[in-house]
């Protein structure tokens, strides 16, 4: 196979508020423009690994510093002359958009761009298809690849059929944390009584790790994710989900008759920086899960889709998508506001669960299905687009 490795990087301005306007542009971990960050460490870990071809680094930055951010990333990539790296920033996005205009592809600029987890992934898929790659392997910049056979394991089974004749078109591995464990660090505290996300995940992965090497997955590690072109040509990521676009992609695949498979032999180390704003992150989770709940409910009214229910997603993430979700979220936000750091953000999040987050979910849950109708046509028209591929490579050489 001919895979491309994709690594998004998120860079913030020198002075940045904890939150920015726009739900989808709040990211879990951003690197300040003046800080080193983790990209160099990630790229170093890929050096000498068999099967690593082109690496595509997607630069998402505050608009006030987007060109400065691209220069910072290019300077980092120059430290790794043995790696074949292309950096995708605003200039390359403009090239893609110009080509889309030439092909009369319109009204999808917000769904395919450098803002928001899902839209960034969609842009990378457009470019990957245009450059003729038949698989993508997503990594995160705060990860370390230790296994010399990482790429071989990433592609194991991809594009093949199971014994039952089911195609394996997408697969995920798992993360090892700084304690050397694949289990969540979730704590069984009284303030988590109504939000047992980590406990549910641990129940799922414990069973999956003791099962066959490849099994249907109820979880996705977005930084350890491989997708065959037959899947990404057919299905886009959801640009409206604030975070968790990786798990959402699994649910989307299931709705449209496919699936993601879990490979319990494929792993890497994930070492994110400490979260300084856990209340803000939980706020994003509120928007995420309320949106996901409404999206699944809406999908049940579409007769051409497979019905995905909370009961079919046991032990994870089903419990998080059951009725009474908003109430459980509000109670958890309030309880955590009593004892956890970032108290004000938790209180604000509890209020938003009643208002803005609920409205966002209701207003946007239909959007993905409308976008998804045109995605396969976009991919078909831009597949193996030599003009676009040449323009992107030339841009990288000039800017580099």
C-alpha positions as CSV (number, residue, x, y, z in Angstrom):
1,X,0.0,0.0,0.0
2,X,1.0,3.6,-0.4
3,X,0.1,5.4,2.9
4,X,0.6,9.0,3.9
5,X,1.1,10.0,7.6
6,X,-0.9,13.0,8.7
7,X,0.0,15.0,11.8
8,X,-2.1,18.1,12.8
9,X,-0.4,20.8,14.9
10,X,-2.3,23.5,16.8
11,X,-0.5,26.8,17.5
12,X,-1.8,29.7,19.6
13,X,-0.8,33.4,19.7
14,X,1.5,34.9,22.4
15,X,-1.5,36.1,24.4
16,X,-4.6,34.1,24.1
17,X,-7.7,33.8,26.2
18,X,-8.6,30.4,27.6
19,X,-11.5,30.3,25.1
20,X,-12.0,31.6,21.6
21,X,-15.2,32.4,19.8
22,X,-16.5,29.5,17.8
23,X,-17.1,26.1,19.4
24,X,-15.1,24.1,16.9
25,X,-11.9,26.2,17.2
26,X,-11.3,25.4,20.9
27,X,-8.6,22.7,20.9
28,X,-7.5,20.4,23.7
29,X,-3.8,21.2,23.5
30,X,-2.3,24.2,21.7
31,X,1.4,25.2,21.5
32,X,2.2,28.8,22.1
33,X,4.0,30.4,19.2
34,X,6.9,31.0,21.6
35,X,7.1,27.5,22.9
36,X,8.9,24.5,21.5
37,X,6.0,22.1,21.7
38,X,6.0,18.4,20.9
39,X,6.1,18.2,17.1
40,X,9.9,17.8,16.9
41,X,9.8,14.9,19.4
42,X,7.1,13.2,17.4
43,X,9.0,13.6,14.1
44,X,12.2,12.3,15.8
45,X,10.4,9.2,16.8
46,X,9.5,8.5,13.2
47,X,13.0,8.6,12.0
48,X,14.3,5.3,10.8
49,X,10.9,3.6,11.1
50,X,10.3,1.3,8.2
51,X,7.5,2.2,5.8
52,X,7.3,5.9,6.7
53,X,6.8,7.8,3.4
54,X,5.3,11.2,3.0
55,X,4.4,13.0,6.2
56,X,1.8,15.8,6.0
57,X,1.8,18.3,8.8
58,X,-1.4,20.3,9.0
59,X,-1.0,23.7,10.7
60,X,-4.0,25.1,12.5
61,X,-3.2,28.4,14.1
62,X,-4.8,31.6,15.4
63,X,-5.5,33.7,12.4
64,X,-3.3,36.6,13.7
65,X,-0.2,34.4,13.5
66,X,-1.0,31.8,10.8
67,X,2.0,32.7,8.6
68,X,4.3,32.9,11.6
69,X,3.1,29.5,12.7
70,X,3.8,27.9,9.3
71,X,7.3,29.3,9.5
72,X,7.8,27.8,13.0
73,X,6.6,24.4,11.8
74,X,8.8,24.5,8.7
75,X,11.8,25.3,10.8
76,X,11.0,22.3,12.9
77,X,10.7,20.0,9.9
78,X,14.1,21.2,8.6
79,X,15.7,19.4,11.6
80,X,14.6,16.1,10.0
81,X,16.1,16.0,6.5
82,X,15.8,12.3,6.4
83,X,12.0,12.5,6.6
84,X,9.9,13.5,3.6
85,X,7.6,16.2,5.0
86,X,5.1,18.6,3.4
87,X,3.6,21.4,5.5
88,X,0.0,22.4,4.8
89,X,-0.8,26.0,5.9
90,X,-2.9,28.9,4.6
91,X,-1.1,29.1,1.2
92,X,-1.7,25.4,0.5
93,X,-5.4,25.8,1.6
94,X,-5.8,28.6,-0.9
95,X,-4.4,26.3,-3.6
96,X,-6.9,23.6,-2.7
97,X,-9.7,26.2,-2.8
98,X,-8.7,27.6,-6.1
99,X,-8.7,24.1,-7.6
100,X,-12.1,23.4,-6.1
101,X,-13.5,26.6,-7.7
102,X,-12.1,25.5,-11.0
103,X,-14.0,22.2,-10.6
104,X,-17.2,24.1,-9.5
105,X,-17.1,22.7,-6.0
106,X,-18.7,25.3,-3.8
107,X,-20.2,26.0,-0.4
108,X,-17.9,23.6,1.5
109,X,-15.2,26.0,2.7
110,X,-16.0,25.7,6.3
111,X,-16.2,21.9,6.1
112,X,-12.8,21.6,4.4
113,X,-10.3,24.0,6.0
114,X,-7.7,24.5,8.8
115,X,-10.2,25.3,11.5
116,X,-11.8,22.6,13.6
117,X,-10.8,19.0,14.1
118,X,-13.2,17.5,11.6
119,X,-12.5,20.1,8.9
120,X,-8.8,19.8,9.2
121,X,-9.0,16.0,8.7
122,X,-11.3,16.5,5.7
123,X,-8.7,18.9,4.1
124,X,-6.0,16.3,4.7
125,X,-8.2,13.6,3.0
126,X,-8.8,15.9,0.0
127,X,-5.1,16.4,-0.4
128,X,-4.3,12.7,0.2
129,X,-6.8,11.7,-2.5
130,X,-5.5,14.3,-4.9
131,X,-1.9,13.0,-4.4
132,X,-2.9,9.4,-5.1
133,X,-2.4,7.9,-1.7
134,X,-4.5,4.8,-1.0
135,X,-4.4,5.0,2.8
136,X,-3.9,7.6,5.5
137,X,-2.4,7.1,9.0
138,X,-3.3,9.8,11.5
139,X,-0.9,10.7,14.4
140,X,-1.0,13.4,17.0
141,X,2.0,15.7,17.7
142,X,2.1,14.7,21.4
143,X,2.8,11.1,20.6
144,X,6.0,9.0,20.4
145,X,6.3,6.0,18.0
146,X,8.6,3.4,19.6
147,X,7.7,0.3,17.6
148,X,10.0,0.0,14.5
149,X,7.2,-2.0,12.9
150,X,4.6,0.7,13.6
151,X,3.7,1.3,9.9
152,X,3.5,-2.4,9.1
153,X,1.1,-2.9,12.0
154,X,-0.9,0.2,10.9
155,X,-1.6,-1.4,7.6
156,X,-2.1,-4.9,8.9
157,X,-5.4,-6.2,7.5
158,X,-6.3,-2.8,6.0
159,X,-8.1,-3.3,2.7
160,X,-8.5,-7.0,3.3
161,X,-11.5,-9.1,4.0
162,X,-12.3,-10.9,7.3
163,X,-13.1,-14.6,7.3
164,X,-16.8,-13.5,7.0
165,X,-16.0,-11.5,3.9
166,X,-16.3,-8.1,5.7
167,X,-13.9,-5.4,4.3
168,X,-11.6,-3.8,6.8
169,X,-11.5,-0.2,5.6
170,X,-10.6,1.6,8.9
171,X,-8.8,0.6,12.0
172,X,-7.4,2.0,15.2
173,X,-4.8,1.0,17.7
174,X,-4.4,2.2,21.3
175,X,-2.4,4.6,23.5
176,X,0.1,3.9,26.2
177,X,0.1,6.7,28.8
178,X,2.9,8.1,30.9
179,X,2.2,5.3,33.4
180,X,2.7,2.6,30.8
181,X,-0.9,1.7,30.8
182,X,-3.7,1.6,28.2
183,X,-6.4,2.2,30.9
184,X,-7.9,5.6,31.5
185,X,-6.7,7.5,34.6
186,X,-10.3,8.1,35.5
187,X,-10.9,8.3,39.2
188,X,-13.9,6.9,41.1
189,X,-14.7,10.0,43.0
190,X,-18.1,11.2,44.3
191,X,-18.2,14.1,41.8
192,X,-17.9,11.6,38.9
193,X,-20.9,9.5,40.0
194,X,-23.1,10.7,37.1
195,X,-20.3,10.7,34.5
196,X,-18.5,7.4,34.3
197,X,-16.7,7.9,31.0
198,X,-13.3,6.5,32.1
199,X,-14.9,3.5,33.9
200,X,-16.9,2.6,30.8
201,X,-13.9,3.0,28.5
202,X,-11.7,0.8,30.8
203,X,-14.4,-1.9,30.7
204,X,-14.4,-1.9,26.9
205,X,-10.6,-1.8,26.3
206,X,-10.0,-4.5,28.9
207,X,-12.2,-6.9,26.9
208,X,-10.8,-5.8,23.6
209,X,-7.2,-6.3,24.6
210,X,-8.1,-9.9,25.6
211,X,-9.9,-10.6,22.4
212,X,-8.6,-11.4,18.9
213,X,-6.1,-9.1,17.3
214,X,-8.7,-7.5,15.1
215,X,-12.2,-6.9,16.4
216,X,-15.0,-4.4,15.8
217,X,-14.2,-1.2,17.8
218,X,-16.4,0.9,20.0
219,X,-13.6,3.4,20.4
220,X,-11.2,5.3,18.2
221,X,-7.8,6.8,19.0
222,X,-7.6,9.6,16.5
223,X,-3.8,9.7,16.8
224,X,-3.5,6.0,16.0
225,X,-6.0,5.7,13.1
226,X,-5.6,4.2,9.6
227,X,-8.2,4.7,6.9
228,X,-8.3,3.0,3.5
229,X,-9.2,5.3,0.5
230,X,-12.3,3.3,-0.1
231,X,-13.6,4.6,3.3
232,X,-12.3,8.2,3.2
233,X,-13.5,8.6,-0.4
234,X,-16.9,7.7,0.7
235,X,-17.2,9.2,4.1
236,X,-16.1,12.6,5.5
237,X,-15.4,13.7,9.1
238,X,-18.0,15.8,10.8
239,X,-16.8,19.4,10.9
240,X,-19.5,20.4,13.4
241,X,-18.5,18.2,16.3
242,X,-16.4,20.3,18.8
243,X,-14.1,17.4,19.7
244,X,-14.2,13.6,19.6
245,X,-14.3,13.7,15.8
246,X,-12.5,10.3,15.8
247,X,-15.1,8.4,17.8
248,X,-17.8,10.3,15.8
249,X,-16.2,8.9,12.6
250,X,-16.7,5.4,13.8
251,X,-20.4,6.1,14.5
252,X,-20.7,7.7,11.0
253,X,-19.1,4.6,9.4
254,X,-21.5,2.4,11.3
255,X,-24.5,4.5,10.1
256,X,-23.4,4.1,6.5
257,X,-22.9,0.4,6.7
258,X,-19.2,0.0,7.6
259,X,-17.1,0.0,10.8
260,X,-13.7,0.6,12.4
261,X,-11.6,-2.3,13.7
262,X,-9.5,-2.4,16.8
263,X,-6.0,-3.8,16.5
264,X,-4.7,-4.8,19.9
265,X,-1.1,-5.2,18.6
266,X,-0.8,-1.6,17.3
267,X,0.2,1.0,19.8
268,X,2.1,4.2,20.5
269,X,2.8,6.4,23.5
270,X,0.7,9.5,24.0
271,X,2.2,12.1,26.3
272,X,0.0,15.2,26.2
273,X,0.9,18.3,28.3
274,X,-1.0,18.7,31.6
275,X,-4.4,20.3,31.1
276,X,-4.5,23.7,32.6
277,X,-8.2,24.3,31.9
278,X,-10.0,21.1,32.7
279,X,-13.3,22.9,33.1
280,X,-13.0,24.4,29.6
281,X,-12.3,20.9,28.2
282,X,-15.4,19.5,30.0
283,X,-17.3,22.4,28.4
284,X,-16.3,21.1,25.0
285,X,-17.4,17.6,26.1
286,X,-20.8,19.0,26.9
287,X,-21.2,20.4,23.4
288,X,-19.7,17.2,22.0
289,X,-22.0,14.7,23.7
290,X,-25.2,16.7,23.4
291,X,-24.4,17.2,19.7
292,X,-23.7,13.5,19.3
293,X,-26.9,12.5,21.0
294,X,-29.0,14.7,18.8
295,X,-27.2,13.6,15.7
296,X,-27.8,9.9,16.5
297,X,-31.5,10.7,17.2
298,X,-31.8,12.6,14.0
299,X,-30.2,9.8,12.0
300,X,-32.9,7.4,13.1
301,X,-35.3,9.3,10.9
302,X,-33.2,8.7,7.8
303,X,-34.4,5.4,6.2
304,X,-31.2,4.8,4.2
305,X,-28.9,4.7,7.3
306,X,-28.2,1.9,9.7
307,X,-29.7,2.6,13.1
308,X,-27.0,3.1,15.8
309,X,-28.3,3.1,19.4
310,X,-26.8,3.6,22.8
311,X,-27.6,-0.1,23.6
312,X,-25.5,-1.2,20.6
313,X,-22.5,0.7,22.0
314,X,-22.1,-1.1,25.4
315,X,-20.0,-0.9,27.5
316,X,-18.6,2.2,25.8
317,X,-19.7,4.8,24.8
318,X,-23.3,3.7,25.1
319,X,-23.8,4.9,28.7
320,X,-22.8,8.5,27.7
321,X,-25.5,8.6,25.0
322,X,-28.5,7.4,27.0
323,X,-31.6,9.5,27.8
324,X,-31.0,12.0,30.6
325,X,-27.7,13.0,29.2
326,X,-28.1,16.7,29.7
327,X,-29.2,16.3,33.3
328,X,-26.1,14.0,34.1
329,X,-23.8,16.6,32.4
330,X,-25.2,19.5,34.4
331,X,-25.0,17.6,37.7
332,X,-21.4,16.6,37.0
333,X,-20.3,20.1,36.0
334,X,-21.9,21.4,39.2
335,X,-20.3,18.8,41.5
336,X,-16.9,19.3,39.9
337,X,-17.2,23.0,40.4
338,X,-17.3,22.5,44.1
339,X,-13.9,20.9,44.4
340,X,-12.0,20.7,41.1
341,X,-9.7,23.4,39.7
342,X,-11.1,25.7,37.0
343,X,-14.3,26.1,39.1
344,X,-15.7,29.1,37.1
345,X,-15.4,27.2,33.8
346,X,-17.3,24.2,35.3
347,X,-20.1,26.5,36.6
348,X,-20.3,28.2,33.2
349,X,-20.4,24.8,31.5
350,X,-23.3,23.7,33.7
351,X,-25.3,26.8,32.6
352,X,-24.4,26.3,28.9
353,X,-25.7,22.7,29.0
354,X,-29.2,24.2,29.5
355,X,-28.7,26.9,26.9
356,X,-26.1,27.3,24.2
357,X,-24.9,23.7,24.1
358,X,-28.4,22.4,23.7
359,X,-29.2,24.9,21.0
360,X,-26.0,24.2,19.1
361,X,-26.8,20.5,19.0
362,X,-30.3,21.1,17.9
363,X,-29.4,23.6,15.2
364,X,-26.5,21.6,13.7
365,X,-27.3,17.9,14.0
366,X,-28.7,17.8,10.4
367,X,-25.7,19.5,8.8
368,X,-23.4,16.6,8.5
369,X,-25.9,14.4,6.6
370,X,-26.4,17.2,4.0
371,X,-22.6,17.6,3.6
372,X,-22.1,13.9,3.4
373,X,-24.3,13.7,0.4
374,X,-21.8,15.7,-1.7
375,X,-18.5,14.4,-0.2
376,X,-18.2,11.3,-2.4
377,X,-18.7,13.5,-5.5
378,X,-16.0,16.0,-4.3
379,X,-13.5,13.1,-3.7
380,X,-14.2,11.5,-7.1
381,X,-13.6,14.8,-8.9
382,X,-10.4,15.5,-7.0
383,X,-8.9,12.0,-6.9
384,X,-5.4,11.7,-8.3
385,X,-5.5,15.4,-9.4
386,X,-2.0,15.8,-10.8
387,X,-2.5,19.6,-11.2
388,X,-3.3,20.1,-7.5
389,X,-0.6,17.7,-6.4
390,X,2.0,19.5,-8.4
391,X,0.9,22.9,-7.2
392,X,1.0,21.8,-3.5
393,X,4.5,20.3,-3.9
394,X,5.8,23.5,-5.6
395,X,4.3,25.6,-2.9
396,X,6.1,23.5,-0.3
397,X,9.4,23.8,-2.1
398,X,9.1,27.6,-2.5
399,X,8.0,28.2,1.1
400,X,10.5,25.7,2.5
